[in-house]
Amino acid sequence: MPAGKSTLVNRLLGTKISGVSSKRNTTITPQLGCVTSGPAQVLLYDTPGLVEHSVQGSPLERLKSAWATAAMADQLLFIVDAERQFRLRDPDLLKLVQQLAAGPPASLLQGWQQPPAALFLNKQDKLEPHIRAVVLQQLGQQLAASRTLTLCFMARPGRWLMPPNQAHTASPGDLAVELVREKLYRRLNQELPYALTVQADSVRPLLGSKHGLDIRITVFVKNRLMRSIVVGKGGSIIQGYVARPTEAELTRTLGAPVRLTVSVKALTDG
């Protein structure tokens, strides 16, 4: 199970910028969101998971991307699944977090200067009541309950970098890619989700609609067999579980009509 970085960021922003699923490594590209509360503004980068990548041996490019994003930050937040740690305690967790806070290997990123780091215990709501009571007592009720307040206290003096009513920098095409990949990760099993690539081909005005959008997405898979699995019988998966729900979610999120077309292409005939 993932630690819940993207779910946490989406909730803090009040809107979805990153796809979420029960599978690890759902996030493959950094996403930028913005929380503005009173006099404080906090920019949040949702990056690919450093712990998950080091454990699963995921593509090196994603790991470099995550560290490069971290290098630009004023504060690093390491998100840990609190419920899993109480259920399946990892004695090396603290050591691992300390190693990550110290920065990446020189082969990944040169000139690392360590920003301040904090540990966030996520998914406290999933803890058994008596355990959660102990956690809250140790952390302090107000600090544990208000994640937005905690982030605002971490903010440094300076000019705001984004308008106060802007929650993210993702384009409609970016959001479509995230949501399509989210649905595929949730629906497909085993290693199949990790063997596909989702790409936005075009975002155009929707004919007959003042603010509507016509978005076209392509899902690339390795071969025809994978394509038949992703498409499903009569298009049942790619249309019923991916395209139509994503289209409806985009319409709600963007506040405008969206027509979404999702195609699946095999890279080889095998």
HELIX and SHEET records of a PDB file:
HELIX    1   1 LYS A    5  LEU A   13  1                                   9    
HELIX    2   2 LEU A   50  GLN A   56  1                                   7    
HELIX    3   3 LEU A   60  ALA A   71  1                                  12    
HELIX    4   4 ALA A   82  ARG A   87  1                                   6    
HELIX    5   5 LEU A   93  ALA A  101  1                                   9    
HELIX    6   6 GLN A  124  LYS A  126  5                                   3    
HELIX    7   7 PRO A  129  LEU A  139  1                                  11    
HELIX    8   8 GLN A  141  ALA A  145  1                                   5    
HELIX    9   9 ARG A  147  MET A  154  1                                   8    
HELIX   10  10 PRO A  172  ARG A  187  1                                  16    
HELIX   11  11 LEU A  192  ALA A  195  5                                   4    
HELIX   12  12 ARG A  224  VAL A  231  1                                   8    
HELIX   13  13 LYS A  233  GLY A  235  5                                   3    
HELIX   14  14 SER A  236  ALA A  243  3                                   8    
HELIX   15  15 ARG A  244  LEU A  254  1                                  11    
SHEET    1   A 2 GLN A  31  SER A  37  0                                        
SHEET    2   A 2 ALA A  40  ASP A  46 -1                                        
SHEET    1   B 2 LEU A  76  ASP A  81  0                                        
SHEET    2   B 2 ALA A 117  ASN A 122  1                                        
SHEET    1   C 3 THR A 197  PRO A 205  0                                        
SHEET    2   C 3 LEU A 213  VAL A 221 -1                                        
SHEET    3   C 3 VAL A 258  ALA A 266  1                                        
END                                                                             
